[in-house]
Amino acid sequence: ALVFVAVTLSASVPDAPGFSPRPKLLSVSGANGAPDRSRVAPRASTKSKPGYENRDADNPPSRLQAVARPRIARAQIVEGSTILEIEADTNYACRVETSTNLIDWENIGWVDAIRNGLFRFVDHSTTSHPTRFYRAVLVELPLVRIAVLSDPHYMHPSLLKSDGPAFQNYLFYDQKLLRESAAILDSAIAGIINARPDIVLIPGDLTKDGELVSHRAAAEVLGRLRDSGIKVFVCPGNHDVANPEAMAFDGANVSPVPSVTPGEFAGIYADFGYGNASSRDPNSLSYVAEPVPGLWILAMDACRYDLNTNNRSFVGGYFDAVRWNWITNQLDRARAEGKLVIGMMHHGVTEHYVGQKMFFPEYVVDDYELVRETFASYRMRVVFTGHYHAQDVVRFDSPAGTLFDIETGSLVTYPCPYRLMDLAANGRLTIKSQFVTNIDYDLGSVTFPSYAYNYLTNGSMNYSVYLLTQPPYNLPPIAAQQFAPPLTEAFVAHCIGDESSRPISPQTQSLIAFLQEQEDPMAQLMANALLALFNDPQPADNDLSINLLTGEAGP
C-alpha cells in the first residue's frame, strides 16, 4: 500500500543561494493527516499601468515572501488516489509538487478546488515507489489583461469590384457584415488599444475566405496592436488557408484570387504568434507561446485545409493522431514545468447547446468527448473558441476536472462583440464583454447596433426559410415561412448570449408547445432544437469570472 509521508520544509526562500530543504518526516497512512510547511515561489512578473487600479482586491501588493507558507493540513488515500487539503492564502495560486527522495521535486498540477476554506488537490497517479512526499507551493501569477476578438472575416475592399447578383447570392447563404468588415475591425482595434491589454487572442477566421490580399491587410491592421506594445496571437479558422472560395465579385461574375498556404499564413502572422512561438507543431499551424513568464498560450489548429476540394473548403475540424500527440506532449510539458495554460482554437471543444453536433456537426471538433475530457484532465480550464458566431460560454465537468469553452461571437455578426479579461494573482479571470457601437461607414441615419441587428435578423429569416425547405426538414414554402420567425428568434438570442435574461415571445412559445404535441418525429426534433437554442445553463455568457485553478465560476 502507498504510504503517505508529510514533510516540513525550511521557510527559506527556495531560489536563494544555499537553499536546502530540512525535512521533518512524519509517516502517515490511510485517512490520517499531518502538517506540511511548504515553499513559496516568487512572482513571475508585475504590472503597473492605468486600468489596473480596480484589481487591488484580488492582487494585494504584499510580496509573497511575507505571506504565510502553505501547509498540507490533511492527506488521505481514497480508491488509490491521494487527496490533499491545503491551508494557504487564497489571494494567490497554489500548485503541488511530489518527490520520492526529497531532492528531486516534480510539479504535478495546480490545486483543483477550494472547499471549506482549504485548497484541494487530487493526485490520481500511481507509483511503484513505496513512499511519496508532497509539498504545496504558493505562486503569484502575473497580472495580465487579455482581449479576445474572433472571426473578423476581413474582406479587402478590392474584392468587391462592383455589387451585384454574385455578391448578394454569397451573402444570402452567409449573413456577415463583409462590406463593413474593415470599418468594424478598425473600431474594435481602437477600443482594444484604449483598454491597454497585454495580450490579444484571435481564434481564427481572420479573413472572408483566405484571400492573400485580405490576410496582408488584416495583418497590417493588427500591427497597430503590436506597435502599441500589445502581444497578439492568432490561429487559423476554416476560412483562412488554401481556400478555393477565395473570390472577387464583379456584378454577376466571380473570379478566383490567390489564397495562402499554411507556410504563407505563418509568415504573414509571424509577429502574431508564429515568429515568437516557443514550440511549433511541424505538421500543423499549432504552437505554444509564453507571453509572460509562467503563462502559456496553446494555439491549436483543428482546421483541415488539406481536405479542401477544388471548389469547397472543409468546414469541420478534427485532430489526427500526429496533431493530437503534439498537443498532449505540450500539456505534459506544461504540467511538468508548472505553467498555467490558456487554450485557443477555432472549433468548439464541446456542444454549446444540446444536439449541436447533430444539427451542425462541423462547428464542434470531432471526437469532442475525448478532447474535452483530456483538456479537463490536464487542468487547462479555458479554451477560447469562435466559428459559430455566438457569445456563449459552456462548462464541462467530469471526475478528471472542469473545462470552459469560451466562444466569442464574430465581429461581423451582431452584437459584434469582443472580450476584455483581467487575470489576478490567485488565478481568477474576470471577463467583461464589449461591443462595437460605432464604425466609420455610411449607415444613413441608423445607429450601428440597429443596423447590425436588422442585418442579422433579416438575413437569418430569409436563410431559415431556405433551410427549412431543404433535407432533412423538407417543409413546404408556406410552412417554412411560419417556422422561420421562431428559428430566427432562437438563433439571434443565442448569438447575443445570456438567452435566459430575455423572455421568449408568446408566438414562439405557442409554436414550441404545438410542436411538442405532435407525434411526428420531425416536429419533435424542431421543438427540441428551438428549446436547446433558448436554453442557457450557467455560467453567464457575457460577464463572468472563472478561477483558472479551481474551476469556480461566478459573476
N, C-alpha and C positions, 0 to 999 in steps of 0.2 A: 504494500500500500504506500501511496505517496505520503511522505512526511513533510509537513509544512514547518519551516523554521522562520520565526520572526527575528529581525535584525535591527539593532540600534546603531546608527552610524554617527560619525563625528558631525558636529554642527558647522564645521569649517566650510567655506565656500569651495565647491569641488574643483573649480578651474584655477584656484590659487596655487602658487608654487608649493610643492611639498604636500599637497593634499593626499591623505590616505585614509580610507575608511577604518574605523576602530570598532569592530563588531562586538556586540554583546549578544550572544546567542541564547535563545530560549526555544527549546524544542516544543512544538505544538502539533497535535494531530486531531483529526476529527473536527468537531464544531468549536473547539476552544480557540481563543484569540489572545494576542499579546501585542503590546505597543511596538511601534517601529518608528524610529526617528530617521526620516529620510532627507534627501538633499533638496536643494533649490537650484534651478537653472537660471542663468541670467537672462534678462530681457533681450529679445532679438534685435529690436530697434524701437525708437521712439519717434513720435510725430508731434510737431507743434506748428499749427497753421490755422488760419481762420476757418471756421466751420466745424472745428472740433470741440468748441467750448462746452457744448451740451452733453459731452460724453464723460465728464469728470466723474459722475457717479459710478460708471462702470469701469473706469480706469483711474483708480486712486494714484496720486502722484508719488507715494512712498516707494522706495526701492524694494525689490524682492528680498534683498539681504536682511531687511528689517522685519520681514514677515515671519511669523512662526512657522517652523518646518512642519510639513505634513507628517502624519503618523498613521500607520495601519492599526486601526482600533480593533478590528475583528477579522478573522480569517476562518473560512470553513470549506470543507470539501463536500460537494453535492453532486452525486452521479458522475464522478470523475472530473468535475470542473472545480477550480478554486475560485471562491467568491471572496473578494476583499472589500471591506468597508473602511474608508479613509477619512480621517479628520484633517481638513485643510481649509485654507482661506478661499472661499468660493468667488472672490474677486479675481482669481487667477485661474489659469488652466492647470490641469494635473494629468500626468501620464504615469505609467507603471513600467518598471524595469525588473528583469529577473536575472538570476545568476545561479550557477551551481558551485562556484568556488569563492564568491565574494570579491573576486578580482575582475573578472570579465562580465560586464553587465550588458544585457540586451534589452532594448526597448521593445515592448510587446503591445503597446497601444495606449490610447487616451482613455480616461475614465468614461463610462458609458451611461451614467445616470447620477442623479442626486436624490437620495431618499432619506427623509428624517434628518436633514442637515448634513448627511455624510455622502461623500463621493462613493460610487460603487463601481467595481471592475470585476468582470468575469473572465477568467483565463480558461478557455476551452481546450487548450493544447495539452498534450500528454508528453511525458518524458520518461526515458528509461533510467535517468539518474535518480537515486533514492532520495535526494534532498534538493529542494529548490528554495531559493531565497528571493524575496520580493522587496522592493522599496518604491515609494511614491516620490515623484519629482514635480515640484511646482515650476510652471513655465509662464512667464509673462509674454503673451502673444503680442505681436506688433500691432499697433493701432493703424488700421488701414481703412481707407474709404474706397469702395468699389462701385463702379457703374456697370450696368448691363443694358445693351440695346440689341435687338435681334431683328433679323430678316429685313434689312433696309431696302433690299431689292433695287439698288441704284440703277437707273436707266439713263445712260448718257443721252443728252438731247439730240445728238446726231443720228440716233437710231430711229427717230420719228421724223422722216423727211417730209411727210405730209399725212395728216389724219385721213382716215377713210375706212372702208369696209374691212380691210385686213386687220388693222389695229383694233377696231371695235369688236371684231369677232374674237380676237385674243382676249380682250377684257371681259367678254361675256362669260367665258369659262374660268376666269381668274380675276376676281374683283379686287385689284390692287390699285392704289393711287400712284401709278407709274409715271404719268406726266409730271406729277408733283413730287416725285421721289427725291430729286436733287434738293429742292427747297425744304422738304421735310428733314432730310439728313442734316442740312445746314443748320436748321433751327435746333435740332436735337444736340448737335455738336456744340453749339453756342451755350445751350443750357448746361451741358455736362462740364464744359470748361469753367463756367461760372461756379459750379458746385465744387470744383477743385478736387476730384478724386485722385487717388494714387494709381488706380488700375481701372481699365475698361475691358470688359469681356463682350465679344460678339460671336454668338454661336451659330454662324452660318447664314447662307443666302444673302451674301453681300450685294449681289447683282441681280438684275432681272433674269438673265439666262446665261450667265457666264461669259458675256462678251468681253473680249480683251480691252476694248475701249472703255467699258464700264468699270472693269477692275482697276485700270490705271487711274481713272478719275476718282473712284472711291478711295483708293489708297492715298491720293493727293489730299482728299478731304480729311482722312484720318490723320494725315500729317499735322494738322492743326493741333490735335490732341498731343501727339508726340512733341511738337515744338513748345507746348505748354508744360512739358515735364511730366506728362501722364504716360504710363506704360499701357500699351494696347495689345490685346491678344485675340486673335481670330481663329476660327476653324471653318472648314468648308461646309456648305449646305448642298442639297441635291441639285440646285440650280447652277452651281458655281464652276464646275470643272468639266471640260471636254463635252460641253452641252451642244448637241446637234440642233437645238431650238434657238441658238443664238442668231437672231434675225434683225434686219432693219425693215421698216414699214414705209411704204410709199403708196398712198391711196389704196387701191385694191391689190397691190402686189407686195410680196415679201422677198427678201434676198438674204442669203446667208452671209454672216460676218464671222471673223475669227473668234474662236473661244480660246481657252487656255488649257495647257496640260497641267498635271499635278506639279511638275517641276516649276513651271511658269507661275503657278499660283503661289508656291512657296517663295519664289523670287520676288514677286510683286509685293508680298506681305512680309518681306524679310525683317522690316522694322517693327512688325506687329506679331511677334511670336516666333517665327521660323528662324530668324537670324541670331536670336539670343537664347534659343532653347538649350537646356542642359542635357536633354536627350531627345532624339528623333527616331521615330519608327521608320526604318528604311523601306517598309512595304506599304505605307500609307501616309497621310498627312497628320497623323497624331504626333504629339510632342509633349514634353514637360518643360515648364519654366518656373523659376523661383524668383518672382519679382521683388520680394523682401525675404530676408533670412527666416527660414522656418516655414514659409508658406509656399506650397506648390500649386500651380495651375496645371491640371491634367486635361489637355485638349484632345478629345477622342474623335477619330474620323470613322464613322459608320457608313458614309456615303459610298455607293458602288458605281462610280462613274465608269468603271471598267465594263459595266454591263449596259451602258448606253448603246442604243441602236443607231442606225443611220438617221432616223427621224424622231426618236423619242428618247428622253432622258429617263433614267431609272429613279423612281421617287422614293422607294423604300430604303431601309438600311439594315445592315447586319454586320457582325464581326466574324470573319472567318477565323480559323484556328491560329493562324500566324498573327493577325492583329490582336486577337484576344490574349494570346500568350504574352505579347509585348505589354499590353495594358496591365495584366495581373503581375508581371515582373516589376513594373514601376510601382504598383501598390505595395508589393513586398518590400521593395527598396525604401519606400516612404515610411513604412511601419518600422523598419529596422533603424532608420535614421531619425525617427521621431518627428517627421514632417506632418504638418496639417495640410490636407489635400482638399482642394475645391475642383470638382469636375465640370467639364463643359463639352457638349456635343449637340448636334443639330436635332436628331430624332429623340422622341420621348423615351425614357427608360422604363416607364410604366404607363398603364392606361390612365387617362385623365378623367374619364367617366366610364361607367360600366358598359362594356361592349364596344369600346373604341377600336380595339384590334380587329373586331369582326366587321364593323361598319367602314372603318378607314384604316386598313391594316398597314398601309405604307407610312403612317405617321408615328407608329410605335416601333422601336427596334425589334427585329426578330429575336426570338428566344428571350424576351424581356424578363420572364420569370427568373431565369438563371442570371441574367445581367444584374437585375436589381438586388437579388439575394447576395450575389458576390460583392457588389459595391457596399451593401449594408454590412457584410461580414468584415470588410476592411475598415469600417467606421468612416468611410467617405460620406459625410452626412448629406451633402448637397451636390446636385448636378444641375447646371443651368442649361436649359434646352430652348428650342424655338419650334420652327417648322409648321405648327398648326395655327399660328397667328392668334393665340388666345392668352389672356392673362390668367394663368391657373397654376396653383401650387397643390401638389398631391403628396400625401405622406404614405410611405410603405413601412410597415412594422413586421418584423419576424424575430424568432429567437436569436438570429445572428446579429440583429441590430436594426437601426432606423435609417431610412433614406428619404430625402425630399427631392422630388423632381420639380424644379422651379422653372416653369415655362414662361417666357416673356413674349408678349404679343408683338406683332410686326409693326414697324414704324409706318408702313403704308396701308395699314388696316386700322380702322377705328377701334380703340381710342388713341392709337398712335403713342404707345407708352414706352418708357424706359424706366429702369430702376436705379435708385441710389441706396447704398448699403454701407453701414459702419460696422467694422469688426472690432470688438472690445477685447481687452486683455484676458478676460475669462472665457473667450470663445463665443460670446453672444453676437450674432449677426442681426442687426436691426435693418429692416428692409422697408423702404418707402417708394411708392410708385409715383412717377412724374409723367406728364403728358404734354405732347407738343400742342400748343394752343394758338400759335401764330406762325405763318410762313410768308416768305417773300414771293407771293404768287397771286395773280389776279383772280380773286374769287367773287368778284362783284360785290354785292352788299352783304354776303353771307359770312358769318364767322367760320373759322376753320373747323372747330369741333362740329358745328352743324353740317358743314359741307362734307366732312369725312363720315359722319353718322348717316347722312342721307345717301351717300355713295355706297356705303356698305349695305344698308337695308334694301335699297332699290336693286342693287346688283344681286344680293342674296335672294330676293324674291323671284327675280327672273330665272336665276340659275336653279332655284328649288323646283320651279315648275318643270324645267327641263329634266332635272334629276329624277323627279318622281314619275316621269313618263318612261324612264329607262329601266332595264332589268336591275335588281330583282323586283322592283315595285310595279312597273308596267301599268300605272294608273291612266285612265282616260284623261285628256287635257282638262276637262271641266272639273274632275275630281282633284287633279293635281293643283289647280288654281285655288281650290278650297283648302287644301292641306298646306300650301306654300306659306301662308302667313304665320301659322304656329311654328313651322320649322324655322322660318327666318327669325322669329322672336327668340326661339331657343338658342339658335346659333349666335345671334348678336349678344344675348345675355352671357353666353359662355366666353365670347371674345372679351367682353368688358371685365368679367370676373366677379367674384362675390355674388353669385347669382341669387342666393337666398335673401340678400338685402333688398331685392326688388320683387314686388308681387307679380305672379303670372296673371296675364289678362284673363278676364272671365271667358272670353271666346275660346282661348286655348285650353283652359281648364275643362270647358264643356266638351271640346273635341277629344281631349285625352280620356275623359270619362266615357264618351261614346265608343271610342276605340277599344277600351278595356272590356266593354260589354259584348264585343263581337267574338264569335268563335273562330273567325278567320285568322290563321297564324300570322298573315301579313299585317293585319290590323293590330294584333298584339305586339308584333315587332316594332311597328311605328310608335305605338304608345310607349313602349319601353325606351325607345330611342329618345323621345321627347323628354320623358321623365329623367333619363340619365343626364341629358344636357342641362336640365334645370337643377338637378341635384348637386349640391356643393358642400361636401363634408369638410370639416376642419382640416387644416388651418385656413386662415384667410388667404386670399389671392393677391391682394394689392399691398396692404400694410401689415407687417407681422415681424416677429423676431424668432430666431432659431438659434439654440445653443449648438454650435458645431461639434461640441464634445459629448454632451449628454443627450442630444436629440430632443430636448424640451422645446416646445413651440408655444408662442403666445402672442398677444397683441403688441 
